[in-house]
Amino acid sequence: MRMALRKAVHAAEAGEVPVGAVIVHASLGVIGQASNQVELLKDPTAHAEILAITQAASAVGDWRLLDTTLYVTKEPCPMCAGAVVSARIPRVVWGMSDPLRGGALSHFTILQDDQLNHRAECVPGVLEEECCAIMRDFFKDRRATSREIQ
């Protein structure tokens, strides 16, 4: 999770919503890592989780990411939770939950939905305070900058 936090800090420094993601394979180690790049790539799908999943699939040569754990600083949104299901990632660990938009467990329960072909173990709240602080500081700074411009 500390690696994901460093990716989140990198995202914030680049003006992106500070989310970092790292995928670790049980025997291969880190096979994917990314931060949000929505603004940089002008791509609404360029979330940290999606980019890390793409890297990981390339690293193992398969779209099925069995024997992996996704570490992410914020609970995956519905799009990213859907990608986790599609990639068959068995375990997702996150820092801060998102009761308004969370797609894994908090608002939508995509990672636990019995109607889907895959369910992932969910481990929320890991380094939660640090993950929340990065997000809180980012939006606090953004609001301050916005007021200065006006």
For each residue, the residues with C-beta under 8 A, 3 or more apart:
1: 4 5 22 71 73 93 95 126 127
2: 5 6 127
3: 6 7 20 22 30 33 71
4: 1 7 8 20 21 22 33 48 71 72 73 95
5: 1 2 8 9 20 73 95 127 130 131 134
6: 2 3 9 10 20
7: 3 4 10 11 19 20 21 22 33 34 35 48 73
8: 4 5 11 12 18 19 20 35 48 73 131 134 135
9: 5 6 12 13 18 20 134
10: 6 7 13 14 20 35
11: 7 8 14 16 17 18 19 20 35 36 37 48
12: 8 9 15 16 18 134 137 138
13: 9 10
14: 10 11 35 37 39 40
15: 12 39
16: 11 12 19 35 36 37 38 39 40
17: 11 36 38 135 138
18: 8 9 11 12 35 36 73 134 135 138
19: 7 8 11 16 35 36 47 48 49 72 73 74
20: 3 4 5 6 7 8 9 10 11 33 34 35 48 72 73
21: 4 7 32 33 34 35 47 48 49 51 52 70 71 72 73
22: 1 3 4 7 30 32 33 52 70 71 72
23: 30 31 32 33 52 53 55 56 65 68 69 70 71 89
24: 29 30 31 68 69 71
25: 28 29 30 31 56 59 60 65 67 68
26: 67 68
27: 67
28: 25 31 59 60
29: 24 25
30: 3 22 23 24 25 33
31: 23 24 25 28 55 56 59 60 68
32: 21 22 23 51 52 53 54 55 56 57 59
33: 3 4 7 20 21 22 23 30 52 55
34: 7 20 21 37 48 49 51 52 55
35: 7 8 10 11 14 16 18 19 20 21 48 51
36: 11 16 17 18 19 46 47 48
37: 11 14 16 34 40 41 43 46 48 51
38: 16 17 41 42 43 44 46 47
39: 14 15 16 42
40: 14 16 37 46
41: 37 38 46
42: 38 39
43: 37 38 46
44: 38
45: 50 79
46: 36 37 38 40 41 43 50 51
47: 19 21 36 38 50 51 77 79 80
48: 4 7 8 11 19 20 21 34 35 36 37 51 52 72 73
49: 19 21 34 52 53 70 72 76 80 83 84
50: 45 46 47 53 54 79 80 83
51: 21 32 34 35 37 46 47 48 54 55
52: 21 22 23 32 33 34 48 49 55 56 70
53: 23 32 49 50 56 57 65 70 83 84 87 89
54: 32 50 51 57 58
55: 23 31 32 33 34 51 52 58 59
56: 23 25 31 32 52 53 59 60 65 68 87
57: 32 53 54 60 61 62 63 65 87
58: 54 55 61
59: 25 28 31 32 55 56
60: 25 28 31 56 57 65
61: 57 58
62: 57 65
63: 57 86 87
64: 87 88
65: 23 25 53 56 57 60 62 68 87 88 89
66: 88 90
67: 25 26 27 90
68: 23 24 25 26 31 56 65 89 90 91
69: 23 24 89 90 91 92 93
70: 21 22 23 49 52 53 76 84 89 91 92 93
71: 1 3 4 21 22 23 24 93 94 126
72: 4 19 20 21 22 48 49 75 76 80 92 93 94 95
73: 1 4 5 7 8 18 19 20 21 48 94 95 96 131 134 135
74: 19 94 95 96 98 131 135
75: 72 94 96 97 98 102 103 104 105 106 124
76: 49 70 72 80 81 83 84 92 94 102 103 104 111
77: 47 80 81 98 101 102 103
78: 81 82 101 103 108 110
79: 45 47 50 82 83 103
80: 47 49 50 72 76 77 83 84 103
81: 76 77 78 84 85 103 104 108 110 111
82: 78 79 85 86 103 110
83: 49 50 53 76 79 80 86 87
84: 49 53 70 76 80 81 87 89 92 104 110 111 120
85: 81 82 88 110 111 116 117 118 119 120
86: 63 82 83 118
87: 53 56 57 63 64 65 83 84
88: 64 65 66 85 118
89: 23 53 65 68 69 70 84 92 120
90: 66 67 68 69 120 121
91: 68 69 70 120 121 123
92: 69 70 72 76 84 89 104 111 120 121 122 123
93: 1 69 70 71 72 123 124 126
94: 71 72 73 74 75 76 97 104 122 123 124 125 126 131
95: 1 4 5 72 73 74 125 126 127 128 130 131 132
96: 73 74 75 128 131 132 135
97: 75 94 102 105 106 124 125 128
98: 74 75 77 101 102 106 107
99: 102 106 107
100: 107
101: 77 78 98 107
102: 75 76 77 97 98 99 105 106 107 108
103: 75 76 77 78 79 80 81 82 107 108 110 111
104: 75 76 81 84 92 94 108 109 110 111 112 120 122 124
105: 75 97 102 109 111 112 122 124
106: 75 97 98 99 102 124
107: 98 99 100 101 102 103
108: 78 81 102 103 104
109: 104 105 112 113
110: 78 81 82 84 85 103 104 113 116
111: 76 81 84 85 92 103 104 105 119 120 122
112: 104 105 109 119 120 122
113: 109 110 116 119
114: 119
115:
116: 85 110 113 119
117: 85
118: 85 86 88
119: 85 111 112 113 114 116
120: 84 85 89 90 91 92 104 111 112
121: 90 91 92
122: 92 94 104 105 111 112
123: 91 92 93 94 126
124: 75 93 94 97 104 105 106 128
125: 94 95 97 128
126: 1 71 93 94 95 123
127: 1 2 5 95 130 131
128: 95 96 97 124 125 131 132
129: 132 133
130: 5 95 127 133 134
131: 5 8 73 74 94 95 96 127 128 134 135
132: 95 96 128 129 135 136
133: 129 130 136 137
134: 5 8 9 12 18 73 130 131 137 138
135: 8 17 18 73 74 96 131 132 138 139
136: 132 133 139 140
137: 12 133 134 140 141
138: 12 17 18 134 135 141 142
139: 135 136 142 143
140: 136 137 143 144
141: 137 138 144 145
142: 138 139 145 146
143: 139 140 146 147
144: 140 141 147 148
145: 141 142 148 149
146: 142 143 149 150
147: 143 144 150
148: 144 145
149: 145 146
150: 146 147
